[in-house]
Amino acid sequence: MKAFILGIVVLFAVAFSVLPAGLGWGQEVLVFLKGALPVIAAFIGLVSLFIGIADIKDQAEAHKDDATEKTL
């Protein structure tokens, strides 16, 4: 419950800091997101690639195990 309340408080603080009537950091946040988006997309792509490679290896190993069980 404490984490939920803390999360709500942090979300309100973020909303306050981005609004023009609050701290007015809206433009800086947009500049940061524009700069960080390609880096985040590259990271997600690399993680997806590694997960895909691991999945292919697991499928090949499972196929090999099935083939050895059928021969027994």
mmCIF file of the N, C-alpha and C atoms, coordinates in Angstrom:
data_MODEL
# 
_entry.id   MODEL 
# 
loop_
_atom_site.group_PDB 
_atom_site.id 
_atom_site.type_symbol 
_atom_site.label_atom_id 
_atom_site.label_alt_id 
_atom_site.label_comp_id 
_atom_site.label_asym_id 
_atom_site.label_entity_id 
_atom_site.label_seq_id 
_atom_site.pdbx_PDB_ins_code 
_atom_site.Cartn_x 
_atom_site.Cartn_y 
_atom_site.Cartn_z 
_atom_site.occupancy 
_atom_site.B_iso_or_equiv 
_atom_site.pdbx_formal_charge 
_atom_site.auth_seq_id 
_atom_site.auth_comp_id 
_atom_site.auth_asym_id 
_atom_site.auth_atom_id 
_atom_site.pdbx_PDB_model_num 
ATOM 1   N N  . MET A 1 1  ? 0.825  -1.192  0.000   1.00 0.00 ? 1  MET A N  1 
ATOM 2   C CA . MET A 1 1  ? 0.000  0.000   0.000   1.00 0.00 ? 1  MET A CA 1 
ATOM 3   C C  . MET A 1 1  ? 0.869  1.256   0.000   1.00 0.00 ? 1  MET A C  1 
ATOM 4   N N  . LYS A 1 2  ? 2.005  1.183   0.714   1.00 0.00 ? 2  LYS A N  1 
ATOM 5   C CA . LYS A 1 2  ? 2.895  2.336   0.764   1.00 0.00 ? 2  LYS A CA 1 
ATOM 6   C C  . LYS A 1 2  ? 3.463  2.646   -0.611  1.00 0.00 ? 2  LYS A C  1 
ATOM 7   N N  . ALA A 1 3  ? 3.808  1.591   -1.362  1.00 0.00 ? 3  ALA A N  1 
ATOM 8   C CA . ALA A 1 3  ? 4.355  1.795   -2.702  1.00 0.00 ? 3  ALA A CA 1 
ATOM 9   C C  . ALA A 1 3  ? 3.316  2.409   -3.631  1.00 0.00 ? 3  ALA A C  1 
ATOM 10  N N  . PHE A 1 4  ? 2.059  2.013   -3.473  1.00 0.00 ? 4  PHE A N  1 
ATOM 11  C CA . PHE A 1 4  ? 0.978  2.567   -4.290  1.00 0.00 ? 4  PHE A CA 1 
ATOM 12  C C  . PHE A 1 4  ? 0.808  4.062   -4.028  1.00 0.00 ? 4  PHE A C  1 
ATOM 13  N N  . ILE A 1 5  ? 0.787  4.435   -2.777  1.00 0.00 ? 5  ILE A N  1 
ATOM 14  C CA . ILE A 1 5  ? 0.635  5.846   -2.409  1.00 0.00 ? 5  ILE A CA 1 
ATOM 15  C C  . ILE A 1 5  ? 1.842  6.647   -2.879  1.00 0.00 ? 5  ILE A C  1 
ATOM 16  N N  . LEU A 1 6  ? 3.040  6.096   -2.698  1.00 0.00 ? 6  LEU A N  1 
ATOM 17  C CA . LEU A 1 6  ? 4.244  6.778   -3.169  1.00 0.00 ? 6  LEU A CA 1 
ATOM 18  C C  . LEU A 1 6  ? 4.211  6.964   -4.691  1.00 0.00 ? 6  LEU A C  1 
ATOM 19  N N  . GLY A 1 7  ? 3.741  5.948   -5.398  1.00 0.00 ? 7  GLY A N  1 
ATOM 20  C CA . GLY A 1 7  ? 3.624  6.051   -6.849  1.00 0.00 ? 7  GLY A CA 1 
ATOM 21  C C  . GLY A 1 7  ? 2.675  7.161   -7.272  1.00 0.00 ? 7  GLY A C  1 
ATOM 22  N N  . ILE A 1 8  ? 1.560  7.279   -6.594  1.00 0.00 ? 8  ILE A N  1 
ATOM 23  C CA . ILE A 1 8  ? 0.603  8.345   -6.904  1.00 0.00 ? 8  ILE A CA 1 
ATOM 24  C C  . ILE A 1 8  ? 1.215  9.713   -6.624  1.00 0.00 ? 8  ILE A C  1 
ATOM 25  N N  . VAL A 1 9  ? 1.916  9.851   -5.510  1.00 0.00 ? 9  VAL A N  1 
ATOM 26  C CA . VAL A 1 9  ? 2.557  11.123  -5.166  1.00 0.00 ? 9  VAL A CA 1 
ATOM 27  C C  . VAL A 1 9  ? 3.596  11.498  -6.222  1.00 0.00 ? 9  VAL A C  1 
ATOM 28  N N  . VAL A 1 10 ? 4.388  10.536  -6.654  1.00 0.00 ? 10 VAL A N  1 
ATOM 29  C CA . VAL A 1 10 ? 5.410  10.807  -7.669  1.00 0.00 ? 10 VAL A CA 1 
ATOM 30  C C  . VAL A 1 10 ? 4.764  11.199  -8.994  1.00 0.00 ? 10 VAL A C  1 
ATOM 31  N N  . LEU A 1 11 ? 3.680  10.527  -9.377  1.00 0.00 ? 11 LEU A N  1 
ATOM 32  C CA . LEU A 1 11 ? 2.992  10.890  -10.614 1.00 0.00 ? 11 LEU A CA 1 
ATOM 33  C C  . LEU A 1 11 ? 2.438  12.313  -10.556 1.00 0.00 ? 11 LEU A C  1 
ATOM 34  N N  . PHE A 1 12 ? 1.881  12.699  -9.416  1.00 0.00 ? 12 PHE A N  1 
ATOM 35  C CA . PHE A 1 12 ? 1.408  14.076  -9.267  1.00 0.00 ? 12 PHE A CA 1 
ATOM 36  C C  . PHE A 1 12 ? 2.571  15.074  -9.334  1.00 0.00 ? 12 PHE A C  1 
ATOM 37  N N  . ALA A 1 13 ? 3.709  14.719  -8.759  1.00 0.00 ? 13 ALA A N  1 
ATOM 38  C CA . ALA A 1 13 ? 4.871  15.604  -8.815  1.00 0.00 ? 13 ALA A CA 1 
ATOM 39  C C  . ALA A 1 13 ? 5.367  15.755  -10.245 1.00 0.00 ? 13 ALA A C  1 
ATOM 40  N N  . VAL A 1 14 ? 5.363  14.667  -11.004 1.00 0.00 ? 14 VAL A N  1 
ATOM 41  C CA . VAL A 1 14 ? 5.784  14.733  -12.406 1.00 0.00 ? 14 VAL A CA 1 
ATOM 42  C C  . VAL A 1 14 ? 4.817  15.604  -13.203 1.00 0.00 ? 14 VAL A C  1 
ATOM 43  N N  . ALA A 1 15 ? 3.524  15.392  -12.997 1.00 0.00 ? 15 ALA A N  1 
ATOM 44  C CA . ALA A 1 15 ? 2.534  16.195  -13.712 1.00 0.00 ? 15 ALA A CA 1 
ATOM 45  C C  . ALA A 1 15 ? 2.684  17.675  -13.361 1.00 0.00 ? 15 ALA A C  1 
ATOM 46  N N  . PHE A 1 16 ? 2.937  17.977  -12.101 1.00 0.00 ? 16 PHE A N  1 
ATOM 47  C CA . PHE A 1 16 ? 3.121  19.363  -11.674 1.00 0.00 ? 16 PHE A CA 1 
ATOM 48  C C  . PHE A 1 16 ? 4.355  19.983  -12.322 1.00 0.00 ? 16 PHE A C  1 
ATOM 49  N N  . SER A 1 17 ? 5.428  19.208  -12.432 1.00 0.00 ? 17 SER A N  1 
ATOM 50  C CA . SER A 1 17 ? 6.664  19.766  -12.991 1.00 0.00 ? 17 SER A CA 1 
ATOM 51  C C  . SER A 1 17 ? 6.574  19.990  -14.487 1.00 0.00 ? 17 SER A C  1 
ATOM 52  N N  . VAL A 1 18 ? 5.737  19.248  -15.174 1.00 0.00 ? 18 VAL A N  1 
ATOM 53  C CA . VAL A 1 18 ? 5.635  19.380  -16.630 1.00 0.00 ? 18 VAL A CA 1 
ATOM 54  C C  . VAL A 1 18 ? 4.639  20.469  -17.035 1.00 0.00 ? 18 VAL A C  1 
ATOM 55  N N  . LEU A 1 19 ? 3.633  20.713  -16.220 1.00 0.00 ? 19 LEU A N  1 
ATOM 56  C CA . LEU A 1 19 ? 2.613  21.707  -16.566 1.00 0.00 ? 19 LEU A CA 1 
ATOM 57  C C  . LEU A 1 19 ? 3.199  23.123  -16.590 1.00 0.00 ? 19 LEU A C  1 
ATOM 58  N N  . PRO A 1 20 ? 2.711  23.956  -17.510 1.00 0.00 ? 20 PRO A N  1 
ATOM 59  C CA . PRO A 1 20 ? 3.205  25.336  -17.564 1.00 0.00 ? 20 PRO A CA 1 
ATOM 60  C C  . PRO A 1 20 ? 2.917  26.121  -16.284 1.00 0.00 ? 20 PRO A C  1 
ATOM 61  N N  . ALA A 1 21 ? 1.831  25.825  -15.610 1.00 0.00 ? 21 ALA A N  1 
ATOM 62  C CA . ALA A 1 21 ? 1.509  26.523  -14.371 1.00 0.00 ? 21 ALA A CA 1 
ATOM 63  C C  . ALA A 1 21 ? 2.388  26.049  -13.216 1.00 0.00 ? 21 ALA A C  1 
ATOM 64  N N  . GLY A 1 22 ? 3.002  24.885  -13.364 1.00 0.00 ? 22 GLY A N  1 
ATOM 65  C CA . GLY A 1 22 ? 3.882  24.357  -12.318 1.00 0.00 ? 22 GLY A CA 1 
ATOM 66  C C  . GLY A 1 22 ? 5.301  24.840  -12.540 1.00 0.00 ? 22 GLY A C  1 
ATOM 67  N N  . LEU A 1 23 ? 6.220  23.900  -12.715 1.00 0.00 ? 23 LEU A N  1 
ATOM 68  C CA . LEU A 1 23 ? 7.623  24.264  -12.920 1.00 0.00 ? 23 LEU A CA 1 
ATOM 69  C C  . LEU A 1 23 ? 7.925  24.608  -14.378 1.00 0.00 ? 23 LEU A C  1 
ATOM 70  N N  . GLY A 1 24 ? 7.068  24.169  -15.283 1.00 0.00 ? 24 GLY A N  1 
ATOM 71  C CA . GLY A 1 24 ? 7.242  24.509  -16.694 1.00 0.00 ? 24 GLY A CA 1 
ATOM 72  C C  . GLY A 1 24 ? 8.370  23.764  -17.389 1.00 0.00 ? 24 GLY A C  1 
ATOM 73  N N  . TRP A 1 25 ? 8.614  22.536  -17.018 1.00 0.00 ? 25 TRP A N  1 
ATOM 74  C CA . TRP A 1 25 ? 9.698  21.758  -17.615 1.00 0.00 ? 25 TRP A CA 1 
ATOM 75  C C  . TRP A 1 25 ? 9.248  20.976  -18.848 1.00 0.00 ? 25 TRP A C  1 
ATOM 76  N N  . GLY A 1 26 ? 8.101  21.284  -19.386 1.00 0.00 ? 26 GLY A N  1 
ATOM 77  C CA . GLY A 1 26 ? 7.543  20.524  -20.503 1.00 0.00 ? 26 GLY A CA 1 
ATOM 78  C C  . GLY A 1 26 ? 8.458  20.442  -21.708 1.00 0.00 ? 26 GLY A C  1 
ATOM 79  N N  . GLN A 1 27 ? 9.024  21.570  -22.130 1.00 0.00 ? 27 GLN A N  1 
ATOM 80  C CA . GLN A 1 27 ? 9.902  21.570  -23.307 1.00 0.00 ? 27 GLN A CA 1 
ATOM 81  C C  . GLN A 1 27 ? 11.186 20.781  -23.053 1.00 0.00 ? 27 GLN A C  1 
ATOM 82  N N  . GLU A 1 28 ? 11.734 20.881  -21.869 1.00 0.00 ? 28 GLU A N  1 
ATOM 83  C CA . GLU A 1 28 ? 12.947 20.124  -21.550 1.00 0.00 ? 28 GLU A CA 1 
ATOM 84  C C  . GLU A 1 28 ? 12.684 18.631  -21.544 1.00 0.00 ? 28 GLU A C  1 
ATOM 85  N N  . VAL A 1 29 ? 11.516 18.242  -21.060 1.00 0.00 ? 29 VAL A N  1 
ATOM 86  C CA . VAL A 1 29 ? 11.146 16.823  -21.057 1.00 0.00 ? 29 VAL A CA 1 
ATOM 87  C C  . VAL A 1 29 ? 11.024 16.319  -22.486 1.00 0.00 ? 29 VAL A C  1 
ATOM 88  N N  . LEU A 1 30 ? 10.413 17.109  -23.364 1.00 0.00 ? 30 LEU A N  1 
ATOM 89  C CA . LEU A 1 30 ? 10.285 16.706  -24.771 1.00 0.00 ? 30 LEU A CA 1 
ATOM 90  C C  . LEU A 1 30 ? 11.647 16.589  -25.445 1.00 0.00 ? 30 LEU A C  1 
ATOM 91  N N  . VAL A 1 31 ? 12.544 17.510  -25.172 1.00 0.00 ? 31 VAL A N  1 
ATOM 92  C CA . VAL A 1 31 ? 13.893 17.430  -25.745 1.00 0.00 ? 31 VAL A CA 1 
ATOM 93  C C  . VAL A 1 31 ? 14.602 16.173  -25.260 1.00 0.00 ? 31 VAL A C  1 
ATOM 94  N N  . PHE A 1 32 ? 14.469 15.870  -23.972 1.00 0.00 ? 32 PHE A N  1 
ATOM 95  C CA . PHE A 1 32 ? 15.074 14.649  -23.427 1.00 0.00 ? 32 PHE A CA 1 
ATOM 96  C C  . PHE A 1 32 ? 14.501 13.408  -24.092 1.00 0.00 ? 32 PHE A C  1 
ATOM 97  N N  . LEU A 1 33 ? 13.180 13.349  -24.239 1.00 0.00 ? 33 LEU A N  1 
ATOM 98  C CA . LEU A 1 33 ? 12.556 12.177  -24.855 1.00 0.00 ? 33 LEU A CA 1 
ATOM 99  C C  . LEU A 1 33 ? 12.970 12.013  -26.307 1.00 0.00 ? 33 LEU A C  1 
ATOM 100 N N  . LYS A 1 34 ? 13.084 13.123  -27.024 1.00 0.00 ? 34 LYS A N  1 
ATOM 101 C CA . LYS A 1 34 ? 13.528 13.046  -28.423 1.00 0.00 ? 34 LYS A CA 1 
ATOM 102 C C  . LYS A 1 34 ? 14.950 12.513  -28.519 1.00 0.00 ? 34 LYS A C  1 
ATOM 103 N N  . GLY A 1 35 ? 15.798 12.869  -27.589 1.00 0.00 ? 35 GLY A N  1 
ATOM 104 C CA . GLY A 1 35 ? 17.177 12.393  -27.602 1.00 0.00 ? 35 GLY A CA 1 
ATOM 105 C C  . GLY A 1 35 ? 17.317 10.965  -27.100 1.00 0.00 ? 35 GLY A C  1 
ATOM 106 N N  . ALA A 1 36 ? 16.487 10.589  -26.156 1.00 0.00 ? 36 ALA A N  1 
ATOM 107 C CA . ALA A 1 36 ? 16.602 9.262   -25.550 1.00 0.00 ? 36 ALA A CA 1 
ATOM 108 C C  . ALA A 1 36 ? 15.878 8.185   -26.346 1.00 0.00 ? 36 ALA A C  1 
ATOM 109 N N  . LEU A 1 37 ? 14.925 8.561   -27.180 1.00 0.00 ? 37 LEU A N  1 
ATOM 110 C CA . LEU A 1 37 ? 14.127 7.577   -27.898 1.00 0.00 ? 37 LEU A CA 1 
ATOM 111 C C  . LEU A 1 37 ? 14.958 6.653   -28.790 1.00 0.00 ? 37 LEU A C  1 
ATOM 112 N N  . PRO A 1 38 ? 15.912 7.148   -29.584 1.00 0.00 ? 38 PRO A N  1 
ATOM 113 C CA . PRO A 1 38 ? 16.719 6.223   -30.394 1.00 0.00 ? 38 PRO A CA 1 
ATOM 114 C C  . PRO A 1 38 ? 17.553 5.259   -29.552 1.00 0.00 ? 38 PRO A C  1 
ATOM 115 N N  . VAL A 1 39 ? 18.057 5.730   -28.428 1.00 0.00 ? 39 VAL A N  1 
ATOM 116 C CA . VAL A 1 39 ? 18.854 4.863   -27.550 1.00 0.00 ? 39 VAL A CA 1 
ATOM 117 C C  . VAL A 1 39 ? 17.965 3.783   -26.942 1.00 0.00 ? 39 VAL A C  1 
ATOM 118 N N  . ILE A 1 40 ? 16.796 4.154   -26.486 1.00 0.00 ? 40 ILE A N  1 
ATOM 119 C CA . ILE A 1 40 ? 15.862 3.193   -25.909 1.00 0.00 ? 40 ILE A CA 1 
ATOM 120 C C  . ILE A 1 40 ? 15.420 2.183   -26.968 1.00 0.00 ? 40 ILE A C  1 
ATOM 121 N N  . ALA A 1 41 ? 15.146 2.647   -28.190 1.00 0.00 ? 41 ALA A N  1 
ATOM 122 C CA . ALA A 1 41 ? 14.738 1.744   -29.263 1.00 0.00 ? 41 ALA A CA 1 
ATOM 123 C C  . ALA A 1 41 ? 15.856 0.761   -29.605 1.00 0.00 ? 41 ALA A C  1 
ATOM 124 N N  . ALA A 1 42 ? 17.102 1.220   -29.633 1.00 0.00 ? 42 ALA A N  1 
ATOM 125 C CA . ALA A 1 42 ? 18.232 0.323   -29.907 1.00 0.00 ? 42 ALA A CA 1 
ATOM 126 C C  . ALA A 1 42 ? 18.370 -0.717  -28.797 1.00 0.00 ? 42 ALA A C  1 
ATOM 127 N N  . PHE A 1 43 ? 18.205 -0.318  -27.559 1.00 0.00 ? 43 PHE A N  1 
ATOM 128 C CA . PHE A 1 43 ? 18.291 -1.245  -26.434 1.00 0.00 ? 43 PHE A CA 1 
ATOM 129 C C  . PHE A 1 43 ? 17.191 -2.300  -26.516 1.00 0.00 ? 43 PHE A C  1 
ATOM 130 N N  . ILE A 1 44 ? 15.972 -1.875  -26.826 1.00 0.00 ? 44 ILE A N  1 
ATOM 131 C CA . ILE A 1 44 ? 14.861 -2.822  -26.953 1.00 0.00 ? 44 ILE A CA 1 
ATOM 132 C C  . ILE A 1 44 ? 15.116 -3.782  -28.104 1.00 0.00 ? 44 ILE A C  1 
ATOM 133 N N  . GLY A 1 45 ? 15.667 -3.272  -29.201 1.00 0.00 ? 45 GLY A N  1 
ATOM 134 C CA . GLY A 1 45 ? 15.996 -4.134  -30.331 1.00 0.00 ? 45 GLY A CA 1 
ATOM 135 C C  . GLY A 1 45 ? 17.042 -5.174  -29.985 1.00 0.00 ? 45 GLY A C  1 
ATOM 136 N N  . LEU A 1 46 ? 18.076 -4.777  -29.255 1.00 0.00 ? 46 LEU A N  1 
ATOM 137 C CA . LEU A 1 46 ? 19.116 -5.736  -28.852 1.00 0.00 ? 46 LEU A CA 1 
ATOM 138 C C  . LEU A 1 46 ? 18.562 -6.797  -27.905 1.00 0.00 ? 46 LEU A C  1 
ATOM 139 N N  . VAL A 1 47 ? 17.759 -6.390  -26.949 1.00 0.00 ? 47 VAL A N  1 
ATOM 140 C CA . VAL A 1 47 ? 17.163 -7.347  -26.021 1.00 0.00 ? 47 VAL A CA 1 
ATOM 141 C C  . VAL A 1 47 ? 16.271 -8.327  -26.782 1.00 0.00 ? 47 VAL A C  1 
ATOM 142 N N  . SER A 1 48 ? 15.483 -7.831  -27.730 1.00 0.00 ? 48 SER A N  1 
ATOM 143 C CA . SER A 1 48 ? 14.622 -8.699  -28.535 1.00 0.00 ? 48 SER A CA 1 
ATOM 144 C C  . SER A 1 48 ? 15.444 -9.679  -29.358 1.00 0.00 ? 48 SER A C  1 
ATOM 145 N N  . LEU A 1 49 ? 16.548 -9.210  -29.903 1.00 0.00 ? 49 LEU A N  1 
ATOM 146 C CA . LEU A 1 49 ? 17.426 -10.070 -30.686 1.00 0.00 ? 49 LEU A CA 1 
ATOM 147 C C  . LEU A 1 49 ? 17.993 -11.195 -29.822 1.00 0.00 ? 49 LEU A C  1 
ATOM 148 N N  . PHE A 1 50 ? 18.476 -10.866 -28.629 1.00 0.00 ? 50 PHE A N  1 
ATOM 149 C CA . PHE A 1 50 ? 19.027 -11.889 -27.741 1.00 0.00 ? 50 PHE A CA 1 
ATOM 150 C C  . PHE A 1 50 ? 17.957 -12.884 -27.294 1.00 0.00 ? 50 PHE A C  1 
ATOM 151 N N  . ILE A 1 51 ? 16.758 -12.411 -27.032 1.00 0.00 ? 51 ILE A N  1 
ATOM 152 C CA . ILE A 1 51 ? 15.662 -13.305 -26.652 1.00 0.00 ? 51 ILE A CA 1 
ATOM 153 C C  . ILE A 1 51 ? 15.310 -14.229 -27.812 1.00 0.00 ? 51 ILE A C  1 
ATOM 154 N N  . GLY A 1 52 ? 15.290 -13.686 -29.024 1.00 0.00 ? 52 GLY A N  1 
ATOM 155 C CA . GLY A 1 52 ? 15.004 -14.505 -30.197 1.00 0.00 ? 52 GLY A CA 1 
ATOM 156 C C  . GLY A 1 52 ? 16.057 -15.581 -30.414 1.00 0.00 ? 52 GLY A C  1 
ATOM 157 N N  . ILE A 1 53 ? 17.321 -15.229 -30.244 1.00 0.00 ? 53 ILE A N  1 
ATOM 158 C CA . ILE A 1 53 ? 18.401 -16.212 -30.402 1.00 0.00 ? 53 ILE A CA 1 
ATOM 159 C C  . ILE A 1 53 ? 18.272 -17.308 -29.347 1.00 0.00 ? 53 ILE A C  1 
ATOM 160 N N  . ALA A 1 54 ? 17.992 -16.931 -28.110 1.00 0.00 ? 54 ALA A N  1 
ATOM 161 C CA . ALA A 1 54 ? 17.828 -17.921 -27.040 1.00 0.00 ? 54 ALA A CA 1 
ATOM 162 C C  . ALA A 1 54 ? 16.634 -18.827 -27.325 1.00 0.00 ? 54 ALA A C  1 
ATOM 163 N N  . ASP A 1 55 ? 15.557 -18.279 -27.871 1.00 0.00 ? 55 ASP A N  1 
ATOM 164 C CA . ASP A 1 55 ? 14.379 -19.073 -28.199 1.00 0.00 ? 55 ASP A CA 1 
ATOM 165 C C  . ASP A 1 55 ? 14.691 -20.077 -29.305 1.00 0.00 ? 55 ASP A C  1 
ATOM 166 N N  . ILE A 1 56 ? 15.437 -19.650 -30.313 1.00 0.00 ? 56 ILE A N  1 
ATOM 167 C CA . ILE A 1 56 ? 15.818 -20.560 -31.394 1.00 0.00 ? 56 ILE A CA 1 
ATOM 168 C C  . ILE A 1 56 ? 16.689 -21.690 -30.854 1.00 0.00 ? 56 ILE A C  1 
ATOM 169 N N  . LYS A 1 57 ? 17.622 -21.365 -29.968 1.00 0.00 ? 57 LYS A N  1 
ATOM 170 C CA . LYS A 1 57 ? 18.475 -22.398 -29.373 1.00 0.00 ? 57 LYS A CA 1 
ATOM 171 C C  . LYS A 1 57 ? 17.646 -23.378 -28.536 1.00 0.00 ? 57 LYS A C  1 
ATOM 172 N N  . ASP A 1 58 ? 16.686 -22.871 -27.780 1.00 0.00 ? 58 ASP A N  1 
ATOM 173 C CA . ASP A 1 58 ? 15.830 -23.739 -26.970 1.00 0.00 ? 58 ASP A CA 1 
ATOM 174 C C  . ASP A 1 58 ? 14.995 -24.665 -27.842 1.00 0.00 ? 58 ASP A C  1 
ATOM 175 N N  . GLN A 1 59 ? 14.464 -24.147 -28.942 1.00 0.00 ? 59 GLN A N  1 
ATOM 176 C CA . GLN A 1 59 ? 13.673 -24.976 -29.845 1.00 0.00 ? 59 GLN A CA 1 
ATOM 177 C C  . GLN A 1 59 ? 14.536 -26.053 -30.487 1.00 0.00 ? 59 GLN A C  1 
ATOM 178 N N  . ALA A 1 60 ? 15.765 -25.707 -30.869 1.00 0.00 ? 60 ALA A N  1 
ATOM 179 C CA . ALA A 1 60 ? 16.660 -26.692 -31.469 1.00 0.00 ? 60 ALA A CA 1 
ATOM 180 C C  . ALA A 1 60 ? 17.011 -27.775 -30.458 1.00 0.00 ? 60 ALA A C  1 
ATOM 181 N N  . GLU A 1 61 ? 17.240 -27.396 -29.219 1.00 0.00 ? 61 GLU A N  1 
ATOM 182 C CA . GLU A 1 61 ? 17.563 -28.375 -28.181 1.00 0.00 ? 61 GLU A CA 1 
ATOM 183 C C  . GLU A 1 61 ? 16.373 -29.276 -27.890 1.00 0.00 ? 61 GLU A C  1 
ATOM 184 N N  . ALA A 1 62 ? 15.171 -28.694 -27.851 1.00 0.00 ? 62 ALA A N  1 
ATOM 185 C CA . ALA A 1 62 ? 13.969 -29.495 -27.615 1.00 0.00 ? 62 ALA A CA 1 
ATOM 186 C C  . ALA A 1 62 ? 13.741 -30.463 -28.774 1.00 0.00 ? 62 ALA A C  1 
ATOM 187 N N  . HIS A 1 63 ? 13.993 -30.016 -29.987 1.00 0.00 ? 63 HIS A N  1 
ATOM 188 C CA . HIS A 1 63 ? 13.836 -30.882 -31.162 1.00 0.00 ? 63 HIS A CA 1 
ATOM 189 C C  . HIS A 1 63 ? 14.848 -32.025 -31.104 1.00 0.00 ? 63 HIS A C  1 
ATOM 190 N N  . LYS A 1 64 ? 16.065 -31.718 -30.673 1.00 0.00 ? 64 LYS A N  1 
ATOM 191 C CA . LYS A 1 64 ? 17.104 -32.744 -30.562 1.00 0.00 ? 64 LYS A CA 1 
ATOM 192 C C  . LYS A 1 64 ? 16.735 -33.756 -29.474 1.00 0.00 ? 64 LYS A C  1 
ATOM 193 N N  . ASP A 1 65 ? 16.186 -33.271 -28.342 1.00 0.00 ? 65 ASP A N  1 
ATOM 194 C CA . ASP A 1 65 ? 15.768 -34.166 -27.268 1.00 0.00 ? 65 ASP A CA 1 
ATOM 195 C C  . ASP A 1 65 ? 14.621 -35.071 -27.720 1.00 0.00 ? 65 ASP A C  1 
ATOM 196 N N  . ASP A 1 66 ? 13.691 -34.526 -28.481 1.00 0.00 ? 66 ASP A N  1 
ATOM 197 C CA . ASP A 1 66 ? 12.577 -35.337 -29.004 1.00 0.00 ? 66 ASP A CA 1 
ATOM 198 C C  . ASP A 1 66 ? 13.087 -36.421 -29.952 1.00 0.00 ? 66 ASP A C  1 
ATOM 199 N N  . ALA A 1 67 ? 14.068 -36.079 -30.752 1.00 0.00 ? 67 ALA A N  1 
ATOM 200 C CA . ALA A 1 67 ? 14.612 -37.051 -31.699 1.00 0.00 ? 67 ALA A CA 1 
ATOM 201 C C  . ALA A 1 67 ? 15.325 -38.179 -30.964 1.00 0.00 ? 67 ALA A C  1 
ATOM 202 N N  . THR A 1 68 ? 16.036 -37.865 -29.884 1.00 0.00 ? 68 THR A N  1 
ATOM 203 C CA . THR A 1 68 ? 16.726 -38.927 -29.138 1.00 0.00 ? 68 THR A CA 1 
ATOM 204 C C  . THR A 1 68 ? 15.740 -39.796 -28.366 1.00 0.00 ? 68 THR A C  1 
ATOM 205 N N  . GLU A 1 69 ? 14.637 -39.243 -27.902 1.00 0.00 ? 69 GLU A N  1 
ATOM 206 C CA . GLU A 1 69 ? 13.625 -40.033 -27.195 1.00 0.00 ? 69 GLU A CA 1 
ATOM 207 C C  . GLU A 1 69 ? 12.923 -40.984 -28.144 1.00 0.00 ? 69 GLU A C  1 
ATOM 208 N N  . LYS A 1 70 ? 12.703 -40.586 -29.372 1.00 0.00 ? 70 LYS A N  1 
ATOM 209 C CA . LYS A 1 70 ? 12.027 -41.447 -30.342 1.00 0.00 ? 70 LYS A CA 1 
ATOM 210 C C  . LYS A 1 70 ? 12.900 -42.634 -30.730 1.00 0.00 ? 70 LYS A C  1 
ATOM 211 N N  . THR A 1 71 ? 14.212 -42.473 -30.713 1.00 0.00 ? 71 THR A N  1 
ATOM 212 C CA . THR A 1 71 ? 15.093 -43.566 -31.074 1.00 0.00 ? 71 THR A CA 1 
ATOM 213 C C  . THR A 1 71 ? 15.218 -44.589 -29.957 1.00 0.00 ? 71 THR A C  1 
ATOM 214 N N  . LEU A 1 72 ? 14.892 -44.206 -28.734 1.00 0.00 ? 72 LEU A N  1 
ATOM 215 C CA . LEU A 1 72 ? 14.978 -45.152 -27.610 1.00 0.00 ? 72 LEU A CA 1 
ATOM 216 C C  . LEU A 1 72 ? 13.767 -45.974 -27.589 1.00 0.00 ? 72 LEU A C  1 
# 
